[in-house]
Amino acid sequence: MGTGVPEIGGLSPRDAQVIIRALTGRQIIGADICEIAPMYDASGHTQLVAAHLMFELLCVMAAAKAEPK
């Protein structure tokens, strides 16, 4: 767990990815990922998941900008 405040029963990385991909075509103007604490993430897994989710967000944002108006 790479967070200071883990949430029992929270979203799985796959759930978050599905939600993000469902936003395709929408004009998202900003996003952030918070509560990543590297000192609690000995394996680096949480940081890697956060990076992948941010990449998904950026892809959705870029796809919306590339659509013809």
C-alpha positions as CSV (number, residue, x, y, z in Angstrom):
1,M,0.0,0.0,0.0
2,G,1.6,3.2,-1.1
3,T,-0.7,5.6,0.6
4,G,-1.0,7.1,4.1
5,V,-4.7,6.5,4.2
6,P,-5.8,3.2,2.5
7,E,-9.5,2.9,1.8
8,I,-11.0,-0.5,2.5
9,G,-13.2,-1.6,-0.4
10,G,-12.0,1.3,-2.6
11,L,-11.7,1.2,-6.4
12,S,-9.4,-1.3,-8.0
13,P,-7.0,0.0,-10.6
14,R,-9.0,-1.9,-13.2
15,D,-12.2,-0.1,-12.0
16,A,-10.5,3.2,-12.3
17,Q,-9.2,2.4,-15.8
18,V,-12.7,1.5,-16.9
19,I,-14.1,4.8,-15.5
20,I,-11.4,6.8,-17.2
21,R,-11.9,5.2,-20.5
22,A,-15.6,5.8,-20.3
23,L,-14.8,9.5,-20.3
24,T,-13.5,9.3,-23.9
25,G,-15.0,12.1,-26.0
26,R,-15.6,14.4,-23.1
27,Q,-13.7,17.7,-22.7
28,I,-11.7,17.1,-19.5
29,I,-9.7,20.2,-18.5
30,G,-7.8,18.8,-15.5
31,A,-7.0,15.8,-13.4
32,D,-4.8,14.8,-10.5
33,I,-3.8,11.7,-8.6
34,C,-3.2,12.2,-4.9
35,E,-2.4,10.2,-1.8
36,I,0.7,8.4,-3.2
37,A,3.3,8.0,-0.4
38,P,6.5,6.5,-1.8
39,M,7.8,5.8,1.8
40,Y,4.9,3.3,2.3
41,D,5.3,1.7,-1.2
42,A,8.3,-0.6,-0.9
43,S,7.5,-2.4,-4.1
44,G,6.8,0.7,-6.1
45,H,3.5,-0.9,-7.3
46,T,1.2,2.0,-6.3
47,Q,3.5,4.5,-8.0
48,L,3.4,2.4,-11.2
49,V,-0.4,2.1,-11.1
50,A,-0.7,5.9,-10.6
51,A,1.5,6.5,-13.6
52,H,-0.6,4.2,-15.7
53,L,-3.8,5.9,-14.7
54,M,-2.4,9.3,-15.4
55,F,-1.3,8.1,-18.8
56,E,-4.9,6.9,-19.4
57,L,-6.2,10.3,-18.4
58,L,-3.8,12.1,-20.7
59,C,-4.8,9.8,-23.6
60,V,-8.5,10.6,-23.0
61,M,-7.7,14.4,-22.8
62,A,-5.6,14.2,-26.0
63,A,-8.2,12.3,-27.9
64,A,-10.8,14.9,-27.1
65,K,-8.5,17.7,-28.3
66,A,-7.8,15.8,-31.6
67,E,-11.5,15.4,-32.5
68,P,-12.5,17.8,-35.3
69,K,-14.9,20.5,-34.3
